[in-house]
Amino acid sequence: MIVNFHHLIVRPLFEQRPFRDIRNEKEFLGLEDNIQSDITTIISETKKEMKQGEISGHQIMRTIDRVWKNLKTIRLELWG
């Protein structure tokens, strides 16, 4: 899961020109807050659909598709 998070979230963020040169802590913390908010939203929405058991990658992807327009990092226009 950490490898997927790194390749699908962190790398695209830091490969974008505005984020290559983050110079102050405030900018970084704002980005960190948005990522944390999105993760919390995705997990909580996925749990709402589940009755019990572990969360699968497939369930996470279905939830992301459903809540896509509500994610804060979408405003950064990294994924289209």
N, C-alpha and C positions, 0 to 999 in steps of 0.2 A: 504494500500500500504506500509506503514512504517513497519508493522508487517512482511509482505512478504519480504521486503528488508532486515530486520534484520535476518530472518530465512534462507533466500536463499543466502545472500551475506556476511553479517557481521559475523554471527556465523561460517560458514565454514572457513572463513579466519582466525579467531582467535582460532579455534580449531586445526589448523595445527601447528605442532611443531615449525616451524620457526617464526610464528607470535605470539606465546604465550608469548615470551620473548622479545618483541620489547622494546629496551632499549633507543633508542635515537629518537629524533624528526625527524631527516632526514629520517629514515626508515619509520616512520609512515606517514610522508608527502608524500613520494613516493607512498605508498600504497593508500593513500587518493586521490592523483592525478590520479592514474590508475582507481580507482573506479569512480571518477567524470568524467573522459574521457569516460568510458564505458557507464555511464548513459546518458551523452550528445549524444553519438553516437546512442544509442538505441532510445532515444526520437526523435532525428532529423530524423533518418531513418523511424521511424513509422509515423511521420508527413508527410513525403514525399508521403507515400502511401495513406494518408487520404485526402478526399475532404474537409470535415468539421466535426465538432462535437467533442465529447469527445473521448479520447483514451481508449480503453478497455484492460483488462488484456490479452484477447485472441490476440489482435493485437500486444501487447508487446511481447508475447511469439513467435509469428510468426516472428517478426523482430529479436529477439534474435537468433532464429534458422537460419535465413538468414545471419546474420552478425557475427555469433559465432567465426569464425576463425580470425576476425579482432579485437576482444576485447582484451584489454591489460591484464586483470586479468586472461585470459585463460592461459597465459604463466606460471602462478603460479601452474597449474595442480591440481586445487582443485576439479574440477567437471568432470574429466576424459577426 
